[in-house]
Amino acid sequence: MDDLKPDTDPTDGHHREHAHVAASSMASPDKPIFDPEDWKLSPFEANLCAETRQLAQSKFANRAPGIDRDARFPTENYVDLHNQDLMGICIPKSLGGRGADLKAYMLAAAEIGRYCGATALTFNMHVSSCLWTGFLADTLEMDSATRAEHEHKRQTHYKRILKNGAIYAQPFSEGGDAAAGKVAFSTTARVTNGGWIINGKKIFASLSGHANYYGVLCTELDGPDAKPSRANTMYIAIDSTAKGVSVEGEWDPLGMRGTVSRTLIFKDVFVSSEEQLMPRGVYFNAAKRWPHMFMTLTPSYMGIAQAAYDFTIRYLRGEQPGTPPVKRRMYATKQLAVAQMKIMLEQTKSIWFQAISEARPNPSKDALLRAWAAQYSVMENSNEIAQLAVRTCGGQAMLRSLQLERLYRDSRCGALMLPWTAELCTDMLGKGILYEAGESDDG
Ligand SMILES: Cc1cc2nc3c(=O)[nH]c(=O)nc-3n(C[C@H](O)[C@H](O)[C@H](O)COP(=O)(O)OP(=O)(O)OC[C@H]3O[C@@H](n4cnc5c(N)ncnc54)[C@H](O)[C@@H]3O)c2cc1C
């Protein structure tokens, strides 16, 4: 595996492709979503995107229909991700990973979303555990004892990922207000000798039954009279094989079927204090100071938007594999539709690119408003572009033998992802625009 350094010599040129890509025997590789020269990507970003695109186009795309049809976890894609050293994409370089920051990861993940939305979305849950503990944690202030504790504990997790291809999930939804960030998580971590006893339930837990560890957000309770508080949110890895862990319920949803987001139950699960993903108090602080982290759910849908657009162009030009070579591009209505789709795609790419480029701790109010607008735009526009694609291509294009109907179903799920659902984004935007911090209309 070649070493992909963020600080690659800039004289390498933006178009230098990773060795894997150069050696590819793929007939017609797709163009990047973000052309490295046009969007001024660093060589590191461009190479990483080329690598994920090549892998996803050559391997994941063919598997995606079966994964969707059977609503099964894309296990073989994770074997490929591990073999290609991508499981540690966001593990710091100094600790053996690829060292991608938030932006580089988001760009590379969007390329995966183009070919298999469910793989990109589940990969995001895994990668988040490394982003929170790696890139993000490294930008936060910690006293030296806390930093040393974090440094020691995160290496345990990183070794599992890098050596064994361990998969981490990110279950935080509980069906109440906690996942929206309004109240404390009702999953509890009661302090005991050497660790915690975990009790609770997580709904829509993607990768359930397939992850090796569940990176659970829960509320620490120290002592019999302790009251739940969001400030005591803990981020703890629970071994999927631990006593008291079970997976419940059916999984037969509209879209993103390969995520296998079933219900997780924790019943008196003992977890050692070594399994902390972040030291006490750090997650709560990080979530407040790094709001852009919640945008990590968007790359899958950015990729889907691009895929629906690409499909439409190929189809209207009579070049879509699996369909007769009939051209439909000469009709004015088709031209108008693809123009509309292109406008929406470019608007979406632009606001998303700006938001991920300016992501930082304690963003300005304007940058935060833009992040919500970007999240909303990606999640809603990917579905809008997919539905325009179905209408424009017509009946033959929505058969299950082609990927458009899957893109259409998958794209509908983006706006539902807490904590930044499309509704909550508009809610926060409206209030944020009209009120400054501390303002109210009372009295
Ligand atoms: C494919 C898929 C994969 C997922 N994977 C994961 C995962 O890996 N981990 C995970 O933790 N979750 C995951 N989720 C869950 C997701 O983030 C939401 O928690 C889930 O969709 C909420 O469903 P619900 O019907 O319980 O929402 P509800 O809580 O009933 O909310 C319904 C809607 O009401 C609005 N709403 C909710 N709370 C408030 C509020 N306080 N104020 C105003 N409006 C509000 C929101 O717009 C929300 O969409 C996944 C969801 C999907 C669809």
Ligand as a Chemical Component Dictionary entry (heavy atoms), coordinates in Angstrom:
data_LIG
# 
_chem_comp.id                   LIG 
_chem_comp.type                 NON-POLYMER 
_chem_comp.pdbx_formal_charge   0 
_chem_comp.three_letter_code    LIG 
# 
loop_
_chem_comp_atom.comp_id 
_chem_comp_atom.atom_id 
_chem_comp_atom.alt_atom_id 
_chem_comp_atom.type_symbol 
_chem_comp_atom.charge 
_chem_comp_atom.model_Cartn_x 
_chem_comp_atom.model_Cartn_y 
_chem_comp_atom.model_Cartn_z 
_chem_comp_atom.pdbx_ordinal 
LIG C1  C1  C 0 -31.108 4.256  6.977  1  
LIG C2  C2  C 0 -30.961 4.817  8.338  2  
LIG C3  C3  C 0 -29.823 4.508  9.069  3  
LIG C4  C4  C 0 -29.674 5.003  10.363 4  
LIG N1  N1  N 0 -28.540 4.690  11.080 5  
LIG C5  C5  C 0 -28.384 5.168  12.335 6  
LIG C6  C6  C 0 -27.244 4.831  13.112 7  
LIG O1  O1  O 0 -26.334 4.116  12.682 8  
LIG N2  N2  N 0 -27.143 5.320  14.361 9  
LIG C7  C7  C 0 -28.103 6.103  14.888 10 
LIG O2  O2  O 0 -27.953 6.529  16.006 11 
LIG N3  N3  N 0 -29.215 6.430  14.188 12 
LIG C8  C8  C 0 -29.372 5.974  12.935 13 
LIG N4  N4  N 0 -30.498 6.308  12.205 14 
LIG C9  C9  C 0 -31.596 6.977  12.914 15 
LIG C10 C10 C 0 -31.858 8.415  12.562 16 
LIG O3  O3  O 0 -30.755 9.246  12.868 17 
LIG C11 C11 C 0 -33.073 8.863  13.366 18 
LIG O4  O4  O 0 -32.817 8.700  14.714 19 
LIG C12 C12 C 0 -34.299 8.099  13.032 20 
LIG O5  O5  O 0 -34.550 8.160  11.653 21 
LIG C13 C13 C 0 -35.428 8.757  13.835 22 
LIG O6  O6  O 0 -36.608 8.123  13.541 23 
LIG P1  P1  P 0 -37.909 8.435  14.401 24 
LIG O7  O7  O 0 -39.038 8.037  13.561 25 
LIG O8  O8  O 0 -37.790 7.819  15.744 26 
LIG O9  O9  O 0 -37.849 9.997  14.566 27 
LIG P2  P2  P 0 -38.587 10.893 15.577 28 
LIG O10 O10 O 0 -37.746 11.110 16.778 29 
LIG O11 O11 O 0 -39.999 10.449 15.744 30 
LIG O12 O12 O 0 -38.589 12.221 14.776 31 
LIG C14 C14 C 0 -39.305 12.358 13.574 32 
LIG C15 C15 C 0 -38.943 13.690 12.998 33 
LIG O13 O13 O 0 -39.386 14.722 13.891 34 
LIG C16 C16 C 0 -38.416 15.742 13.961 35 
LIG N5  N5  N 0 -37.917 15.894 15.333 36 
LIG C17 C17 C 0 -37.368 14.939 16.125 37 
LIG N6  N6  N 0 -37.023 15.451 17.317 38 
LIG C18 C18 C 0 -37.362 16.773 17.273 39 
LIG C19 C19 C 0 -37.244 17.847 18.193 40 
LIG N7  N7  N 0 -36.737 17.668 19.411 41 
LIG N8  N8  N 0 -37.696 19.069 17.794 42 
LIG C20 C20 C 0 -38.231 19.251 16.571 43 
LIG N9  N9  N 0 -38.369 18.269 15.654 44 
LIG C21 C21 C 0 -37.929 17.047 15.999 45 
LIG C22 C22 C 0 -37.283 15.359 13.050 46 
LIG O14 O14 O 0 -37.396 15.990 11.811 47 
LIG C23 C23 C 0 -37.438 13.879 12.872 48 
LIG O15 O15 O 0 -36.984 13.431 11.626 49 
LIG C24 C24 C 0 -30.682 5.824  10.926 50 
LIG C25 C25 C 0 -31.828 6.133  10.174 51 
LIG C26 C26 C 0 -31.976 5.646  8.901  52 
LIG C27 C27 C 0 -33.204 6.001  8.136  53 
# 
loop_
_chem_comp_bond.comp_id 
_chem_comp_bond.atom_id_1 
_chem_comp_bond.atom_id_2 
_chem_comp_bond.value_order 
_chem_comp_bond.pdbx_ordinal 
LIG C1  C2  SING 1  
LIG C2  C3  SING 2  
LIG C2  C26 DOUB 3  
LIG C3  C4  DOUB 4  
LIG C4  N1  SING 5  
LIG C4  C24 SING 6  
LIG N1  C5  DOUB 7  
LIG C5  C6  SING 8  
LIG C5  C8  SING 9  
LIG C6  O1  DOUB 10 
LIG C6  N2  SING 11 
LIG N2  C7  SING 12 
LIG C7  O2  DOUB 13 
LIG C7  N3  SING 14 
LIG N3  C8  DOUB 15 
LIG C8  N4  SING 16 
LIG N4  C9  SING 17 
LIG N4  C24 SING 18 
LIG C9  C10 SING 19 
LIG C10 O3  SING 20 
LIG C10 C11 SING 21 
LIG C11 O4  SING 22 
LIG C11 C12 SING 23 
LIG C12 O5  SING 24 
LIG C12 C13 SING 25 
LIG C13 O6  SING 26 
LIG O6  P1  SING 27 
LIG P1  O7  DOUB 28 
LIG P1  O8  SING 29 
LIG P1  O9  SING 30 
LIG O9  P2  SING 31 
LIG P2  O10 DOUB 32 
LIG P2  O11 SING 33 
LIG P2  O12 SING 34 
LIG O12 C14 SING 35 
LIG C14 C15 SING 36 
LIG C15 O13 SING 37 
LIG C15 C23 SING 38 
LIG O13 C16 SING 39 
LIG C16 N5  SING 40 
LIG C16 C22 SING 41 
LIG N5  C17 SING 42 
LIG N5  C21 SING 43 
LIG C17 N6  DOUB 44 
LIG N6  C18 SING 45 
LIG C18 C19 SING 46 
LIG C18 C21 DOUB 47 
LIG C19 N7  SING 48 
LIG C19 N8  DOUB 49 
LIG N8  C20 SING 50 
LIG C20 N9  DOUB 51 
LIG N9  C21 SING 52 
LIG C22 O14 SING 53 
LIG C22 C23 SING 54 
LIG C23 O15 SING 55 
LIG C24 C25 DOUB 56 
LIG C25 C26 SING 57 
LIG C26 C27 SING 58 
# 
